[in-house]
Amino acid sequence: MTPLRPAGLAAGLLLLLTGCGVFDKEPPKPCPVALVLNEAGEVVRYRPGGGRDLLDVAYRANFGRNRLECKYKGNQLAVALDLEVVAERGPGAEAAEARIPYFVAVLDDRQKILARELFEATLAFEPGRRRAVIVEELAQRFHLNDFQSGANFEIVVGFELTPEELDENRRRRGAR
């Protein structure tokens, strides 16, 4: 019996791949999904008083890009989330900064809230500028059992809204 021999280019590629350890590595473990809650992804705040037209808008804010990284070490998962908050100053603004409360919640794979924390982003509007951007750096640690990975969790962010602001967001989304 003659031994089987790989032929040509395929043989060289196979040897190159096995030499690099491509077949030896475990696939990367998944990170949790991070998402912005649709109804709480934008906030419009008005100057104090009863007016609610465009001239009364103090600021409008939304979430920009986010970046999520995770690292496994034994049964621990460390997650770092960089969350961009973008605000636009309105004609009703009385201050040179906006203090915008937002929440971060961790859900399990059954959509049960495991943790929820309130934060505040402070955005300073430079003189002559209507727009301000800040990146909030957040960290979360997960203790995993033998059958869990980052795929078993979801990180949800949104602005802390009043009932009126939530209704306004729902009306605006329905109009689109």
Backbone as a chain_set.jsonl record, in Angstrom:
{"seq": "MTPLRPAGLAAGLLLLLTGCGVFDKEPPKPCPVALVLNEAGEVVRYRPGGGRDLLDVAYRANFGRNRLECKYKGNQLAVALDLEVVAERGPGAEAAEARIPYFVAVLDDRQKILARELFEATLAFEPGRRRAVIVEELAQRFHLNDFQSGANFEIVVGFELTPEELDENRRRRGAR", "coords": {"N": [[0.829, -1.169, 0.0], [0.562, 2.188, -0.842], [1.475, 5.216, 0.769], [-0.809, 7.93, 1.359], [-0.486, 11.057, -0.169], [-0.601, 14.526, 0.11], [-1.219, 16.692, -2.633], [0.326, 19.199, -4.615], [-0.626, 22.667, -4.478], [-2.611, 22.628, -2.487], [-1.522, 20.919, -0.583], [0.664, 22.387, 0.377], [-0.715, 24.568, 1.484], [-2.216, 23.288, 3.472], [-0.16, 22.382, 5.155], [0.915, 24.85, 5.874], [-1.243, 26.069, 7.239], [-1.619, 24.296, 9.415], [0.804, 24.603, 10.625], [0.636, 27.22, 11.554], [-1.117, 27.001, 13.578], [-3.844, 27.275, 13.2], [-5.856, 25.349, 13.282], [-5.685, 24.572, 15.856], [-6.688, 26.441, 17.649], [-9.287, 27.622, 19.803], [-12.546, 28.751, 18.914], [-13.413, 32.251, 19.206], [-15.003, 33.302, 22.239], [-18.389, 34.344, 22.762], [-19.523, 37.755, 23.142], [-21.783, 39.62, 25.266], [-24.84, 40.972, 23.898], [-25.216, 44.38, 23.174], [-27.54, 46.945, 23.337], [-29.622, 49.759, 22.42], [-32.544, 50.763, 23.971], [-35.367, 51.138, 22.092], [-37.602, 52.957, 22.588], [-36.513, 54.572, 24.509], [-34.328, 55.808, 23.478], [-33.885, 58.405, 22.808], [-34.04, 61.73, 24.048], [-35.846, 64.656, 24.774], [-35.546, 67.64, 26.322], [-37.121, 70.363, 27.943], [-37.128, 73.923, 28.611], [-37.722, 75.17, 31.949], [-41.131, 75.6, 32.843], [-44.279, 75.968, 31.071], [-44.176, 75.787, 28.283], [-43.921, 73.969, 25.201], [-42.893, 74.043, 22.629], [-40.738, 74.37, 19.705], [-39.042, 76.526, 20.379], [-38.787, 76.289, 23.075], [-37.15, 74.152, 23.631], [-34.578, 72.866, 25.528], [-32.49, 71.01, 25.311], [-31.718, 68.279, 23.104], [-31.093, 64.863, 23.051], [-29.312, 61.882, 22.092], [-28.179, 58.478, 21.663], [-25.026, 57.746, 20.34], [-22.547, 56.019, 18.601], [-21.531, 52.818, 19.912], [-19.147, 50.814, 21.645], [-18.16, 47.592, 22.378], [-16.34, 45.4, 24.375], [-15.14, 42.229, 25.438], [-13.727, 40.037, 27.891], [-12.687, 36.859, 28.82], [-11.94, 35.074, 31.776], [-11.302, 32.298, 33.273], [-14.15, 31.438, 35.05], [-15.171, 33.937, 34.88], [-16.41, 36.891, 33.331], [-15.469, 39.824, 31.895], [-16.727, 42.883, 30.913], [-16.451, 45.68, 28.846], [-17.905, 48.688, 28.018], [-18.138, 51.285, 25.813], [-19.952, 54.094, 25.529], [-21.463, 56.365, 23.502], [-22.77, 59.56, 23.964], [-24.769, 61.998, 22.574], [-25.571, 65.371, 22.337], [-27.687, 68.107, 21.515], [-27.887, 71.512, 21.77], [-30.685, 73.498, 22.481], [-32.825, 76.349, 21.586], [-34.07, 77.079, 23.962], [-32.303, 76.666, 26.003], [-30.817, 77.301, 29.124], [-28.519, 76.883, 30.485], [-24.98, 76.155, 30.188], [-24.418, 73.542, 30.032], [-25.56, 70.146, 29.882], [-27.194, 67.862, 31.892], [-27.725, 64.588, 31.775], [-29.686, 61.963, 32.576], [-29.297, 58.422, 32.398], [-29.881, 54.893, 31.942], [-28.49, 51.639, 32.558], [-29.068, 48.324, 31.974], [-28.873, 44.864, 32.776], [-29.793, 41.916, 31.271], [-30.96, 38.533, 31.439], [-31.009, 35.474, 29.459], [-33.692, 34.973, 29.393], [-34.919, 37.335, 29.397], [-35.095, 38.485, 31.885], [-34.524, 41.002, 34.245], [-31.453, 41.399, 35.601], [-29.792, 43.252, 36.754], [-29.858, 46.788, 37.246], [-28.829, 50.027, 36.701], [-28.53, 53.503, 37.388], [-27.146, 56.277, 35.698], [-25.415, 59.408, 35.063], [-24.85, 61.524, 32.423], [-22.79, 64.22, 31.76], [-22.765, 66.852, 29.686], [-20.897, 69.38, 28.25], [-21.463, 72.397, 26.64], [-19.522, 74.042, 24.405], [-18.584, 77.513, 24.066], [-20.397, 79.106, 21.503], [-20.97, 76.74, 20.247], [-23.386, 74.296, 19.349], [-23.572, 71.625, 19.651], [-22.654, 68.753, 21.548], [-20.554, 66.08, 22.587], [-19.975, 63.112, 24.389], [-18.151, 60.353, 25.688], [-19.107, 57.709, 27.543], [-17.613, 55.524, 29.778], [-18.114, 52.314, 30.672], [-18.191, 49.478, 32.875], [-18.642, 46.003, 33.456], [-18.927, 43.036, 35.348], [-19.335, 39.548, 35.048], [-20.316, 36.57, 36.613], [-19.978, 33.384, 35.56], [-21.703, 30.302, 35.076], [-21.039, 26.793, 34.397], [-22.387, 26.409, 32.003], [-22.819, 28.781, 30.726], [-22.25, 31.717, 28.703], [-21.154, 34.825, 27.276], [-23.204, 35.148, 25.473], [-25.505, 34.573, 26.821], [-26.469, 36.84, 27.947], [-27.743, 40.216, 27.872], [-27.173, 43.612, 27.306], [-28.793, 46.519, 28.016], [-29.432, 49.854, 27.196], [-30.679, 53.142, 27.923], [-32.321, 56.365, 27.997], [-33.296, 57.893, 31.041], [-36.49, 58.503, 31.354], [-39.306, 60.725, 31.795], [-42.81, 59.964, 32.314], [-44.233, 61.558, 30.46], [-42.246, 62.233, 28.579], [-41.659, 59.702, 27.583], [-44.138, 59.067, 26.383], [-44.128, 61.056, 24.409], [-41.912, 60.233, 22.865], [-42.919, 57.799, 21.932], [-45.092, 58.707, 20.389], [-43.697, 60.213, 18.453], [-42.159, 58.199, 17.239], [-44.192, 56.65, 16.136], [-45.077, 58.348, 14.19], [-43.193, 58.28, 12.236]], "CA": [[0.0, 0.0, 0.0], [1.332, 3.432, -0.881], [0.898, 6.232, 1.638], [-1.462, 9.063, 0.69], [0.297, 12.286, -0.096], [-1.279, 15.686, -0.443], [-0.577, 17.128, -3.863], [0.329, 20.571, -5.106], [-0.877, 23.855, -3.662], [-3.41, 22.259, -1.32], [-0.633, 20.338, 0.42], [1.414, 23.487, 0.972], [-1.65, 25.339, 2.284], [-2.538, 22.49, 4.654], [0.995, 22.421, 6.04], [1.04, 26.217, 6.368], [-2.296, 26.293, 8.218], [-1.365, 23.531, 10.635], [1.983, 25.203, 11.242], [0.242, 28.465, 12.217], [-1.986, 26.701, 14.699], [-5.218, 27.648, 12.887], [-6.767, 24.293, 13.689], [-5.497, 24.312, 17.278], [-7.311, 27.478, 18.47], [-10.713, 27.603, 20.079], [-13.173, 29.958, 18.387], [-13.606, 33.242, 20.271], [-16.252, 33.191, 22.987], [-19.228, 35.489, 22.424], [-19.808, 38.85, 24.062], [-23.209, 39.93, 25.345], [-25.338, 41.96, 22.949], [-25.526, 45.68, 23.782], [-28.462, 47.667, 22.469], [-30.352, 50.898, 22.952], [-33.979, 50.539, 24.005], [-35.932, 52.044, 21.091], [-38.442, 54.017, 23.138], [-35.733, 55.403, 25.427], [-33.087, 56.129, 22.787], [-33.793, 59.842, 22.569], [-34.715, 62.544, 25.054], [-35.965, 66.088, 24.522], [-35.857, 68.342, 27.57], [-37.564, 71.732, 27.707], [-36.844, 74.863, 29.699], [-38.791, 75.147, 32.949], [-42.338, 76.324, 32.451], [-45.247, 75.138, 30.371], [-44.015, 75.75, 26.827], [-43.401, 72.726, 24.616], [-42.643, 74.169, 21.197], [-39.314, 74.324, 19.35], [-38.281, 77.571, 21.068], [-38.648, 75.912, 24.477], [-36.246, 73.008, 23.764], [-33.286, 73.136, 26.159], [-31.576, 70.136, 24.578], [-32.161, 66.991, 22.561], [-29.941, 63.958, 23.129], [-29.47, 60.491, 21.669], [-26.959, 57.687, 21.776], [-24.3, 57.56, 19.083], [-21.93, 54.693, 18.479], [-21.026, 52.191, 21.13], [-18.135, 49.786, 21.415], [-18.204, 46.623, 23.465], [-15.274, 44.392, 24.405], [-15.252, 41.336, 26.59], [-12.598, 39.142, 28.133], [-12.981, 35.731, 29.705], [-10.863, 34.563, 32.612], [-11.951, 31.25, 34.065], [-15.607, 31.565, 34.99], [-15.484, 35.36, 34.956], [-16.479, 37.633, 32.07], [-15.364, 41.266, 32.088], [-17.253, 43.59, 29.748], [-16.227, 47.128, 28.802], [-18.803, 49.315, 27.053], [-17.978, 52.719, 25.577], [-21.256, 54.54, 25.072], [-21.417, 57.757, 23.058], [-23.975, 60.356, 24.175], [-24.7, 63.183, 21.718], [-26.618, 66.327, 22.686], [-27.771, 69.347, 20.743], [-28.466, 72.575, 22.584], [-31.82, 74.159, 21.845], [-32.978, 77.777, 21.875], [-34.555, 77.275, 25.322], [-31.267, 76.306, 26.979], [-30.401, 78.367, 30.032], [-27.213, 76.508, 31.036], [-23.971, 75.783, 29.196], [-24.227, 72.105, 30.089], [-26.752, 69.312, 30.032], [-27.039, 66.678, 32.75], [-28.681, 63.672, 31.158], [-29.705, 60.652, 33.234], [-29.537, 57.249, 31.56], [-29.77, 53.645, 32.696], [-27.908, 50.446, 31.957], [-29.656, 47.134, 32.58], [-28.367, 43.575, 32.314], [-30.871, 40.934, 31.196], [-30.528, 37.175, 31.12], [-31.553, 34.978, 28.196], [-35.159, 34.912, 29.491], [-35.303, 38.741, 29.475], [-35.24, 38.881, 33.286], [-33.555, 42.031, 34.608], [-30.555, 40.955, 36.669], [-29.249, 44.451, 37.39], [-30.188, 48.049, 36.575], [-28.163, 51.122, 37.394], [-28.753, 54.826, 36.819], [-25.954, 57.093, 35.546], [-25.695, 60.745, 34.541], [-23.843, 62.06, 31.504], [-22.744, 65.679, 31.781], [-22.208, 67.345, 28.433], [-20.651, 70.817, 28.271], [-21.528, 73.047, 25.321], [-18.5, 75.078, 24.278], [-19.159, 78.764, 23.549], [-20.605, 79.14, 20.058], [-21.276, 75.388, 19.741], [-24.707, 73.771, 19.705], [-23.501, 70.164, 19.773], [-21.648, 68.227, 22.474], [-20.455, 64.619, 22.568], [-19.163, 62.535, 25.45], [-18.132, 58.889, 25.69], [-19.187, 57.154, 28.886], [-16.917, 54.241, 29.859], [-18.787, 51.479, 31.661], [-17.623, 48.135, 33.03], [-19.515, 45.045, 34.139], [-18.358, 41.686, 35.51], [-20.313, 38.475, 35.132], [-19.873, 35.261, 37.087], [-20.62, 32.421, 34.676], [-21.665, 28.892, 35.46], [-20.415, 25.964, 33.353], [-23.17, 26.362, 30.77], [-23.086, 30.146, 30.282], [-21.249, 32.544, 28.024], [-21.679, 36.169, 27.067], [-24.432, 35.056, 24.676], [-26.637, 34.405, 27.727], [-26.796, 38.13, 28.555], [-27.998, 41.363, 27.0], [-27.003, 44.884, 27.997], [-29.748, 47.459, 27.431], [-29.256, 51.224, 27.681], [-31.718, 54.09, 27.521], [-32.415, 57.559, 28.83], [-34.296, 57.843, 32.111], [-37.523, 59.415, 30.863], [-40.554, 60.912, 32.52], [-43.912, 59.381, 31.534], [-44.55, 62.449, 29.338], [-41.192, 62.076, 27.562], [-41.857, 58.386, 26.973], [-45.29, 59.213, 25.475], [-43.688, 61.867, 23.266], [-41.078, 59.37, 22.019], [-43.806, 56.835, 21.272], [-45.82, 59.438, 19.338], [-42.749, 60.545, 17.382], [-41.803, 56.956, 16.514], [-45.357, 56.247, 15.36], [-45.246, 59.282, 13.069], [-42.146, 58.049, 11.219]], "C": [[0.878, 1.238, 0.0], [0.67, 4.465, 0.021], [0.257, 7.342, 0.809], [-0.605, 10.292, 0.892], [-0.537, 13.431, -0.638], [-0.52, 16.18, -1.656], [-0.686, 18.632, -4.04], [0.092, 21.63, -4.046], [-1.645, 23.509, -2.395], [-2.533, 21.686, -0.219], [0.148, 21.43, 1.129], [0.535, 24.323, 1.887], [-1.992, 24.595, 3.578], [-1.383, 22.532, 5.65], [1.16, 23.809, 6.652], [-0.002, 26.477, 7.457], [-2.048, 25.519, 9.505], [-0.147, 24.086, 11.353], [1.646, 26.472, 12.0], [-0.667, 28.22, 13.406], [-3.444, 27.059, 14.45], [-6.197, 26.605, 13.402], [-6.677, 23.997, 15.186], [-6.298, 25.27, 18.163], [-8.805, 27.259, 18.618], [-11.333, 28.84, 19.439], [-13.401, 30.959, 19.517], [-14.972, 33.069, 20.94], [-17.07, 34.466, 22.753], [-19.339, 36.514, 23.555], [-21.324, 38.986, 24.194], [-23.584, 40.914, 24.232], [-25.61, 43.237, 23.727], [-26.427, 46.436, 22.82], [-29.135, 48.798, 23.209], [-31.838, 50.569, 22.876], [-34.647, 51.588, 23.118], [-36.682, 53.225, 21.688], [-37.692, 54.962, 24.066], [-34.409, 55.82, 24.804], [-32.896, 57.598, 22.474], [-34.527, 60.556, 23.694], [-34.705, 63.996, 24.583], [-36.384, 66.718, 25.836], [-36.147, 69.805, 27.23], [-37.157, 72.619, 28.878], [-37.992, 74.807, 30.705], [-39.963, 76.038, 32.525], [-43.212, 75.417, 31.614], [-45.035, 74.981, 28.889], [-43.399, 74.454, 26.325], [-43.237, 72.844, 23.105], [-41.131, 74.208, 20.955], [-38.476, 75.363, 20.085], [-38.049, 77.25, 22.543], [-37.672, 74.756, 24.696], [-34.92, 73.46, 24.376], [-32.202, 72.291, 25.495], [-32.311, 68.9, 24.101], [-30.924, 66.099, 22.581], [-30.317, 62.576, 22.603], [-28.144, 59.773, 21.883], [-26.337, 57.563, 20.394], [-23.77, 56.143, 19.016], [-21.587, 54.127, 19.852], [-20.036, 51.109, 20.723], [-18.118, 48.887, 22.635], [-17.05, 45.641, 23.306], [-15.508, 43.491, 25.595], [-14.047, 40.414, 26.648], [-13.03, 38.093, 29.145], [-11.731, 35.393, 30.506], [-11.498, 33.57, 33.566], [-13.459, 31.358, 33.918], [-16.068, 33.022, 35.153], [-15.489, 35.971, 33.559], [-16.457, 39.113, 32.405], [-15.793, 41.953, 30.793], [-16.96, 45.075, 29.905], [-17.094, 47.696, 27.68], [-18.497, 50.802, 26.996], [-19.237, 53.198, 24.878], [-21.19, 56.026, 24.746], [-22.777, 58.415, 23.284], [-23.785, 61.663, 23.411], [-25.862, 64.099, 22.089], [-26.531, 67.553, 21.792], [-28.513, 70.373, 21.591], [-29.574, 73.265, 21.8], [-31.92, 75.617, 22.22], [-33.461, 78.064, 23.298], [-33.533, 76.955, 26.395], [-30.877, 77.514, 27.806], [-29.011, 78.105, 30.597], [-26.274, 76.115, 29.898], [-23.658, 74.293, 29.242], [-25.572, 71.411, 30.236], [-26.394, 68.118, 30.892], [-28.146, 65.721, 32.355], [-28.629, 62.315, 31.85], [-30.005, 59.535, 32.229], [-29.341, 56.002, 32.411], [-29.062, 52.593, 31.862], [-28.488, 49.259, 32.705], [-29.022, 45.899, 31.962], [-29.522, 42.59, 32.392], [-30.288, 39.56, 30.921], [-31.22, 36.712, 29.839], [-33.062, 34.743, 28.23], [-35.752, 36.309, 29.628], [-35.61, 39.202, 30.903], [-34.147, 39.907, 33.596], [-32.751, 41.551, 35.807], [-29.998, 42.136, 37.452], [-29.674, 45.664, 36.565], [-29.556, 49.161, 37.389], [-28.387, 52.42, 36.636], [-27.441, 55.604, 36.821], [-26.373, 58.485, 35.069], [-24.529, 61.186, 33.661], [-23.926, 63.582, 31.578], [-22.019, 66.15, 30.527], [-22.095, 68.862, 28.498], [-20.682, 71.346, 26.839], [-20.498, 74.167, 25.295], [-19.137, 76.339, 23.714], [-19.243, 78.737, 22.013], [-20.941, 77.789, 19.441], [-22.655, 74.953, 20.228], [-24.663, 72.285, 20.016], [-22.386, 69.771, 20.742], [-21.724, 66.703, 22.435], [-19.567, 64.192, 23.729], [-19.226, 61.012, 25.305], [-18.083, 58.435, 27.141], [-18.532, 55.774, 28.86], [-17.504, 53.435, 31.011], [-18.142, 50.104, 31.712], [-18.593, 47.265, 33.818], [-18.787, 43.706, 34.22], [-19.5, 40.695, 35.688], [-19.633, 37.243, 35.718], [-20.666, 34.236, 36.284], [-20.607, 31.027, 35.286], [-21.119, 28.102, 34.269], [-21.132, 26.014, 32.013], [-23.454, 27.751, 30.202], [-21.907, 30.733, 29.53], [-21.852, 33.934, 27.917], [-22.98, 36.175, 26.284], [-25.679, 34.895, 25.551], [-27.108, 35.73, 28.337], [-27.002, 39.194, 27.484], [-27.812, 42.61, 27.856], [-27.87, 45.903, 27.272], [-29.511, 48.829, 28.051], [-30.405, 52.088, 27.175], [-31.679, 55.303, 28.423], [-33.506, 57.352, 29.871], [-35.329, 58.923, 31.786], [-38.671, 59.569, 31.849], [-41.656, 60.225, 31.712], [-44.291, 60.238, 30.322], [-43.525, 62.319, 28.212], [-41.322, 60.74, 26.848], [-43.021, 58.43, 25.993], [-44.909, 60.003, 24.226], [-42.827, 61.032, 22.322], [-41.938, 58.36, 21.262], [-44.602, 57.506, 20.154], [-44.908, 59.745, 18.158], [-42.383, 59.32, 16.557], [-42.964, 56.474, 15.663], [-45.561, 57.117, 14.133], [-44.235, 59.031, 11.959], [-42.569, 57.044, 10.192]], "O": [[1.838, 1.321, 0.767], [-0.555, 4.58, 0.04], [0.711, 7.656, -0.291], [-0.071, 10.535, 1.975], [-1.116, 13.326, -1.719], [0.707, 16.093, -1.696], [-1.68, 19.247, -3.654], [0.531, 21.519, -2.901], [-1.35, 24.053, -1.331], [-2.776, 21.942, 0.96], [0.281, 21.404, 2.353], [0.98, 24.746, 2.954], [-2.052, 25.198, 4.649], [-1.601, 22.697, 6.85], [1.51, 23.928, 7.826], [0.328, 27.049, 8.496], [-2.255, 26.061, 10.591], [-0.083, 24.038, 12.581], [2.301, 26.782, 12.996], [-0.956, 29.146, 14.164], [-4.218, 27.14, 15.403], [-7.263, 26.956, 13.908], [-7.499, 23.255, 15.723], [-6.565, 24.946, 19.321], [-9.487, 26.787, 17.709], [-10.696, 29.893, 19.422], [-13.567, 30.558, 20.669], [-15.961, 32.734, 20.289], [-16.503, 35.543, 22.567], [-19.259, 36.186, 24.738], [-22.067, 38.519, 23.33], [-22.719, 41.605, 23.695], [-26.173, 43.189, 24.821], [-26.121, 46.556, 21.634], [-29.214, 48.81, 24.438], [-32.331, 50.145, 21.831], [-34.511, 52.787, 23.36], [-36.419, 54.373, 21.328], [-38.189, 56.045, 24.377], [-33.464, 56.15, 25.522], [-31.863, 57.995, 21.936], [-35.515, 60.049, 24.226], [-33.705, 64.497, 24.068], [-37.427, 66.386, 26.398], [-35.513, 70.4, 26.358], [-36.881, 72.142, 29.978], [-39.111, 74.437, 30.35], [-39.775, 77.095, 31.923], [-42.92, 74.23, 31.463], [-45.659, 74.116, 28.275], [-42.48, 73.909, 26.935], [-43.418, 71.866, 22.38], [-40.344, 74.093, 21.894], [-37.31, 75.106, 20.384], [-37.206, 77.873, 23.188], [-37.392, 74.41, 25.843], [-34.227, 74.317, 23.826], [-31.131, 72.794, 25.158], [-33.366, 68.53, 24.616], [-29.839, 66.522, 22.181], [-31.474, 62.161, 22.661], [-27.132, 60.38, 22.234], [-27.027, 57.309, 19.407], [-24.473, 55.186, 19.34], [-21.381, 54.864, 20.817], [-20.085, 50.57, 19.618], [-18.067, 49.354, 23.773], [-16.819, 45.116, 22.217], [-16.009, 43.926, 26.632], [-13.441, 40.063, 25.636], [-13.644, 38.391, 30.169], [-10.615, 35.421, 29.988], [-12.147, 33.95, 34.541], [-13.985, 31.37, 32.805], [-17.213, 33.287, 35.519], [-14.673, 35.611, 32.711], [-17.33, 39.604, 33.12], [-15.287, 41.642, 29.715], [-17.193, 45.656, 30.965], [-17.026, 47.242, 26.538], [-18.583, 51.499, 28.007], [-19.551, 52.76, 23.771], [-20.894, 56.846, 25.614], [-23.806, 57.897, 22.853], [-22.776, 62.35, 23.574], [-27.009, 63.654, 22.151], [-25.452, 67.973, 21.375], [-29.622, 70.126, 22.065], [-29.423, 73.575, 20.618], [-31.179, 76.085, 23.084], [-33.28, 79.176, 23.793], [-33.861, 76.971, 27.581], [-30.638, 78.601, 27.28], [-28.386, 79.019, 31.135], [-26.712, 75.786, 28.796], [-22.737, 73.83, 28.569], [-26.568, 72.003, 30.652], [-25.396, 67.442, 30.641], [-29.33, 65.986, 32.56], [-27.639, 61.593, 31.727], [-30.844, 59.681, 31.34], [-28.712, 56.051, 33.468], [-29.039, 52.652, 30.633], [-28.409, 49.195, 33.932], [-28.678, 45.886, 30.781], [-30.155, 42.441, 33.437], [-29.259, 39.429, 30.259], [-31.94, 37.486, 29.208], [-33.653, 34.359, 27.22], [-36.935, 36.462, 29.935], [-36.307, 40.198, 31.1], [-32.983, 39.704, 33.251], [-33.296, 41.325, 36.887], [-29.761, 42.041, 38.657], [-29.83, 45.579, 35.347], [-29.723, 49.232, 38.607], [-28.429, 52.438, 35.406], [-26.71, 55.599, 37.811], [-27.531, 58.712, 34.717], [-23.378, 61.217, 34.096], [-25.009, 64.157, 31.47], [-20.833, 65.885, 30.332], [-23.077, 69.552, 28.77], [-20.019, 70.814, 25.949], [-20.588, 75.124, 26.064], [-20.114, 76.261, 22.969], [-18.279, 78.39, 21.329], [-21.173, 77.703, 18.236], [-23.037, 75.211, 21.369], [-25.61, 71.741, 20.584], [-21.314, 70.377, 20.754], [-22.795, 66.117, 22.274], [-18.547, 64.82, 24.017], [-20.231, 60.46, 24.855], [-17.139, 58.737, 27.87], [-18.864, 54.947, 28.011], [-17.402, 53.825, 32.174], [-17.61, 49.622, 30.713], [-19.275, 47.736, 34.728], [-18.115, 43.296, 33.273], [-20.485, 40.961, 36.377], [-18.503, 36.917, 35.354], [-21.896, 34.229, 36.329], [-19.638, 30.62, 35.926], [-20.776, 28.69, 33.243], [-20.536, 25.691, 30.985], [-24.259, 27.879, 29.28], [-20.756, 30.324, 29.687], [-22.948, 34.18, 28.421], [-23.777, 37.104, 26.413], [-26.796, 35.064, 25.063], [-28.035, 35.747, 29.147], [-26.511, 39.087, 26.361], [-28.251, 42.648, 29.005], [-27.712, 46.128, 26.072], [-29.402, 48.959, 29.27], [-31.016, 51.805, 26.145], [-31.07, 55.272, 29.493], [-34.52, 56.708, 29.6], [-35.059, 60.115, 31.932], [-38.966, 58.666, 32.632], [-41.454, 59.933, 30.534], [-44.634, 59.699, 29.27], [-43.886, 62.297, 27.036], [-41.118, 60.659, 25.636], [-42.918, 57.895, 24.889], [-45.32, 59.659, 23.118], [-42.992, 61.114, 21.105], [-41.703, 58.101, 20.082], [-44.766, 56.926, 19.081], [-45.292, 59.56, 17.003], [-42.305, 59.387, 15.33], [-42.747, 55.94, 14.575], [-46.151, 56.677, 13.146], [-44.411, 59.527, 10.846], [-41.807, 56.741, 9.274]]}, "num_chains": 1, "name": "protein.A"}
